[in-house]
């Protein structure tokens, strides 16, 4: 576990005496942490046995053995760096233009960035994904006292969030002789070698986006002991979630001749280290065995609530009251 640095700052005060006030904050966090790694790797003899140019290009991503366990298996023991960084800002503003009106606004922005080298199955450093999130919150509230018995209030705001994960190594598989149906730097297929070695990928990287906006006016009045309220609310939002990456399937290799299974390691699976080194062709040598997956299209929703009939409250005693509420709600995609 590496050192953690946590920073917090705040400042506030009046902008205009008795009319405008502001309060701002900042909070940041930095951490360098290491995740334990204890992975099977190739021996020197197995690396020397590799002949296919595509396989020898992959060997540079596999670290050398630095430990031999009790069973004589070569292993790489160490740590994978997983840094984390977060920054959060907020601003709170209150404006009192007159004695009968008050406007309050709040905005917050949070961004974080972290690396996940082992979360999706990789056993050696250098792969995994890098995740970034950005969240925003905004609210605005305007209250006006029209008369001692009549108050208008308007509220609006939004909530937005975006999350994106990208491969830690944006490599072009074509440069290594891999056919994935795409000639872009989308990362390597995730390759698994039987016995506990997994590198490349990740096969899935998450993508998410959501946003919600709301508007809600309210009118409240007091008549004798009865409180009368009319309100309406509208909420509009969108959501999009999906994955992207390079997918394939190892099940299809089980029914192929031995030489063809050796030729298509992609899936990104290989039963043992010897077969991986002796493969005569590159992983994902056939387009049908790997494909680039794109994120899904966004979807939206709309929810409207209207209360045209009165909402009334009558006090029965100084401790109890009764309410009468009528209204309508409508939702549509």
Rosetta blueprint (number, residue, H / E / L):
1 X L
2 X L
3 X L
4 X E
5 X E
6 X E
7 X E
8 X E
9 X E
10 X E
11 X E
12 X E
13 X E
14 X E
15 X E
16 X E
17 X L
18 X L
19 X L
20 X E
21 X E
22 X E
23 X E
24 X E
25 X E
26 X E
27 X E
28 X E
29 X E
30 X E
31 X E
32 X E
33 X E
34 X E
35 X E
36 X E
37 X E
38 X E
39 X E
40 X E
41 X L
42 X L
43 X L
44 X H
45 X H
46 X H
47 X H
48 X H
49 X H
50 X L
51 X L
52 X L
53 X H
54 X H
55 X H
56 X H
57 X H
58 X H
59 X H
60 X L
61 X L
62 X L
63 X L
64 X L
65 X L
66 X L
67 X E
68 X E
69 X L
70 X L
71 X L
72 X L
73 X L
74 X E
75 X E
76 X E
77 X E
78 X E
79 X E
80 X E
81 X E
82 X E
83 X E
84 X E
85 X E
86 X E
87 X E
88 X E
89 X E
90 X E
91 X E
92 X E
93 X E
94 X E
95 X E
96 X E
97 X E
98 X E
99 X L
100 X L
101 X E
102 X E
103 X E
104 X E
105 X E
106 X E
107 X E
108 X E
109 X E
110 X E
111 X E
112 X E
113 X E
114 X E
115 X E
116 X E
117 X L
118 X L
119 X L
120 X L
121 X L
122 X L
123 X L
124 X L
125 X L
126 X L
127 X L
128 X L
129 X E
130 X E
131 X E
132 X E
133 X E
134 X E
135 X E
136 X E
137 X E
138 X E
139 X E
140 X E
141 X E
142 X E
143 X E
144 X E
145 X E
146 X E
147 X E
148 X L
149 X L
150 X E
151 X E
152 X E
153 X E
154 X E
155 X E
156 X E
157 X E
158 X E
159 X E
160 X E
161 X E
162 X E
163 X E
164 X E
165 X E
166 X E
167 X E
168 X L
169 X L
170 X L
171 X L
172 X L
173 X H
174 X H
175 X H
176 X H
177 X L
178 X L
179 X L
180 X L
181 X L
182 X L
183 X L
184 X L
185 X L
186 X L
187 X L
188 X L
189 X L
190 X L
191 X E
192 X E
193 X E
194 X L
195 X L
196 X L
197 X E
198 X E
199 X E
200 X L
201 X L
202 X L
203 X L
204 X L
205 X E
206 X E
207 X E
208 X E
209 X E
210 X E
211 X E
212 X E
213 X E
214 X E
215 X E
216 X E
217 X E
218 X E
219 X E
220 X E
221 X E
222 X E
223 X E
224 X L
225 X L
226 X E
227 X E
228 X E
229 X E
230 X E
231 X E
232 X E
233 X E
234 X E
235 X E
236 X E
237 X E
238 X E
239 X E
240 X E
241 X E
242 X E
243 X E
244 X E
245 X E
246 X E
247 X E
248 X E
249 X L
250 X L
251 X H
252 X H
253 X H
254 X H
255 X H
256 X L
257 X L
258 X H
259 X H
260 X H
261 X H
262 X H
263 X H
264 X L
265 X L
266 X L
267 X L
268 X L
269 X E
270 X E
271 X L
272 X L
273 X H
274 X H
275 X H
276 X H
277 X H
278 X H
279 X L
280 X L
281 X L
282 X L
283 X L
284 X L
285 X L
286 X L
287 X H
288 X H
289 X H
290 X E
291 X E
292 X E
293 X E
294 X L
295 X L
296 X L
297 X L
298 X L
299 X E
300 X E
301 X E
302 X E
303 X E
304 X E
305 X E
306 X E
307 X E
308 X E
309 X E
310 X E
311 X E
312 X E
313 X E
314 X E
315 X E
316 X L
317 X L
318 X L
319 X L
320 X L
321 X E
322 X E
323 X E
324 X E
325 X L
326 X L
327 X L
328 X E
329 X E
330 X E
331 X E
332 X E
333 X L
